């Protein structure tokens, strides 16, 4: 009996050390999850990526595309599908402006291997509307069919009704293809999800139960071994 008592204390000590370590491990993973961020597509102007939908950008043939977001948000980047003809290069001037007059400007060297233009943004204020301007001023209209970079255009407004397109300052029907992305904290993203769909709370409850079971699993397992060990000692 005296030998069993120290062994029991050792088992109890290991029991709680394992449980505490497990809680710290899982808790750290949960903390990392909630302190992380989520990048969300907040606008998507869908256009067929096909030769028939191409719109060349060249001198005196610039394009402006405005679009409205569903909510006031700080957009991180704009992505535009694009194509540069084989064996050619060009410079594409791009600017993005928000509601508050903040403007981001960048010049891109377009090459045939570039399939999309990714424009990172760092505006100070969140906005509800953005305007994208594209121009290839060094490409003459005389060589537009051979050297000019192409974006993609949807002539119908049925795919996206919250945008307007202008070519050389003249408003046209349809939109160009592009996507806008914003980054939310995990907590803010969950608030956004709940606002849009209250039923998601049931999914969170299920996930919470799974985490709870994961946390108490070592306790149940070690408790089973400990009780079984005690039964064997008494038999």
Residue, then its C-alpha position, 0 to 999 in steps of 0.5 A: x500500500x505505501x508503494x501505491x500512494x507515491x505512484x498514485x501521486x505521480x499519476x495525478x501529477x502527470x495527469x494535470x501536467x498533460x491536461x494543462x499542456x493540452x489546454x495551452x496548446x489548443x488555447x494558443x491555436x484558438x487565440x491565433x485563429x481569432x487574432x488572425x485576418x481574413x481577406x474577402x472579395x468585396x466586389x467582383x465584376x465578372x467578365x468572360x476571359x476570352x478574345x471576343x471580350x478584349x478591350x485594348x488600352x492605348x494612347x487617347x483610349x483610356x478607360x475609367x471604371x467606377x464601382x460601388x461596394x456593399x459596405x464602407x470598407x478599406x479595400x486592400x487591393x484591386x485585381x484586373x485580368x489582362x493580356x499583353x500580346x506575344x513578343x511585345x511589352x508596354x507600360x500601363x498607367x493605373x490609378x485608383x481613387x476613393x470617395x475622399x479623393x485619396x489616389x493611388x498611382x502605379x505604372x506596370x510593365x506589361x509582359x505576355x506572361x502577366x495574366x492579371x494586374x494586382x494593385x495593392x492599396x493603402x488608403x487611410x479612410x474606408x470608402x463606399x465607391x472606387x474609381x479605376x483609371x487605366x491608360x497606356x499613353x506610350x502605345x500609339x493607336x496605330x499599333x493598338x492591335x499588335x502592342x496594346x495591353x488588353x483588359x476584358x469588357x462585358x458590354x451588358x450591365x446585367x452582370x453588375x449594375x453598380x458600376x459605370x465605364x467610360x472610354x476616353x471620357x465617354x460613358x459606355x454601357x457595361x463594365x470591365x472585369x476586376x475584383x476588389x479585396x478587403x482584409x477583416x480581423x477574424x472577429x470583425x469578419x464573424x460580425x459581418x457574417x452574423x449580420x448577413x446570416x444569423x443562422x451561422x450562429x448554429x455553425x459556430x455553436x457546433x465548432x465551439x462544441x468540437x473545441x470543448x470536446x478537444x479540450x476535455x479529451x485528455x481528461x476523459x482519456x486519462x481519467x479512464x486509465x486512472x480509474x482502470x488502474x485503481x480497479x486493478x490495484x484493488x482487485 
